[in-house]
Amino acid sequence: MEERTTTDYARNFDPEWFLSHYHCPVDDKDGMGQGLKSIQDTLHDLCSQDVRFGERLLDVGTGPTVHSVLRISREVRDIDLSDYTPGNIQILKDWKDGKRNEEMSLIQYEMKLVGDTRPVEEREQELRDKVKGIYAIDVTTGNVFIEHAPKNPSYDVITSLLCLEAVSDSREVYKKCLANVTRLVKEGGYIIMLGVLESTFYKVGSFRFPCAPITAEDVIAGVKANGFKVIKFTSLPTPGMEDNEFSDCKATFGILAQKST
Ligand SMILES: C[S@@+](CC[C@H](N)C(=O)[O-])C[C@H]1O[C@@H](n2cnc3c(N)ncnc32)[C@H](O)[C@@H]1O
């Protein structure tokens, strides 16, 4: 099928396609599962630093999956999820109401990383109970919350995976989004971001969504410019993606940074 380029998430981002292609069981053979494990490994590493994250977390651009908050949910009391795309928000609400489940092998993988031997259903319910709000947001605007804002829009910790570079079509827009999001972190609070470097697009269904081809320097300089000190930055090359149909990223990154007081 011919691919079209779009930035219209509300109309063209198909959550079910996204889940079935990018959120397969972690032991699949075609490599996507390996990528999901690598994300959990990086989150585990960043969440295991000598840091007290505080009580309230906002995950930015959650998408139709809660994989971003699996590991850090162990460190915080309350979690707010957020996204721009109505279809994703509906899936998150259905998950919260117990009408859908997260990919079970992913939950099990995270449990194995921390040595949690409880039944997977108990762990998923614990996560549901910690999720207090699901918000519509637009990180490209100064007022990030677009319908209802939380009573206290200032968080101890913000996580965001594969979002800011994916919703920006230039490095300038990326910088603006980063400023809009980091503003929501309390003084002394933390940000954890995982993403892709030097990617120009990723695919969802028959659409290509353009990405800002950010570099490690853009990420590090970007958080510093917003008053953060970098605690840990990691990057892994993703060789052989030049002709990949899903994305042309050159590397992945993870960063943990603290806002100055
Ligand atoms: C590549 S997906 C990543 C989803 C999820 N964080 C993950 O790790 O699988 C990018 C996400 O950004 C969301 N998004 C698109 N435009 C946005 C905007 N203006 N503000 C916030 N999120 C947006 C999309 O709906 C989508 O869920």
The ligand as an SDF file (V2000), in Angstrom:
LIG
                    3D

 27 29  0  0  0  0  0  0  0  0999 V2000
    5.4760    7.0280   18.9860 C   0  0  0  0  0  0  0  0  0  0  0  0
    4.0530    7.2010   19.9470 S   0  0  0  0  0  0  0  0  0  0  0  0
    4.6810    6.7260   21.5450 C   0  0  0  0  0  0  0  0  0  0  0  0
    3.6130    6.2040   22.4550 C   0  0  0  0  0  0  0  0  0  0  0  0
    4.1150    5.6120   23.7790 C   0  0  0  0  0  0  0  0  0  0  0  0
    4.7360    6.6130   24.6200 N   0  0  0  0  0  0  0  0  0  0  0  0
    5.0440    4.4690   23.5570 C   0  0  0  0  0  0  0  0  0  0  0  0
    6.1490    4.4930   24.1250 O   0  0  0  0  0  0  0  0  0  0  0  0
    4.6690    3.5080   22.8830 O   0  0  0  0  0  0  0  0  0  0  0  0
    3.8660    8.9550   20.0540 C   0  0  0  0  0  0  0  0  0  0  0  0
    2.7050    9.3790   20.9330 C   0  0  0  0  0  0  0  0  0  0  0  0
    2.6220   10.8020   20.9620 O   0  0  0  0  0  0  0  0  0  0  0  0
    1.2360   11.1600   20.9720 C   0  0  0  0  0  0  0  0  0  0  0  0
    1.0800   12.5520   20.4780 N   0  0  0  0  0  0  0  0  0  0  0  0
    0.8970   12.9800   19.2040 C   0  0  0  0  0  0  0  0  0  0  0  0
    0.7990   14.3200   19.1460 N   0  0  0  0  0  0  0  0  0  0  0  0
    0.9290   14.7690   20.4200 C   0  0  0  0  0  0  0  0  0  0  0  0
    0.9120   16.0560   21.0210 C   0  0  0  0  0  0  0  0  0  0  0  0
    0.7530   17.1660   20.2810 N   0  0  0  0  0  0  0  0  0  0  0  0
    1.0410   16.1340   22.3620 N   0  0  0  0  0  0  0  0  0  0  0  0
    1.2110   15.0160   23.1080 C   0  0  0  0  0  0  0  0  0  0  0  0
    1.2520   13.7610   22.6020 N   0  0  0  0  0  0  0  0  0  0  0  0
    1.1080   13.6340   21.2780 C   0  0  0  0  0  0  0  0  0  0  0  0
    0.6190   10.1510   20.0390 C   0  0  0  0  0  0  0  0  0  0  0  0
   -0.7720   10.0710   20.1930 O   0  0  0  0  0  0  0  0  0  0  0  0
    1.3580    8.8820   20.4430 C   0  0  0  0  0  0  0  0  0  0  0  0
    0.7050    8.2190   21.4800 O   0  0  0  0  0  0  0  0  0  0  0  0
  1  2  1  0
  2  3  1  0
  2 10  1  0
  3  4  1  0
  4  5  1  0
  5  6  1  0
  5  7  1  0
  7  8  2  0
  7  9  1  0
 10 11  1  0
 11 12  1  0
 11 26  1  0
 12 13  1  0
 13 14  1  0
 13 24  1  0
 14 15  1  0
 14 23  1  0
 15 16  2  0
 16 17  1  0
 17 18  1  0
 17 23  2  0
 18 19  1  0
 18 20  2  0
 20 21  1  0
 21 22  2  0
 22 23  1  0
 24 25  1  0
 24 26  1  0
 26 27  1  0
M  CHG  2   2   1   9  -1
M  END
$$$$
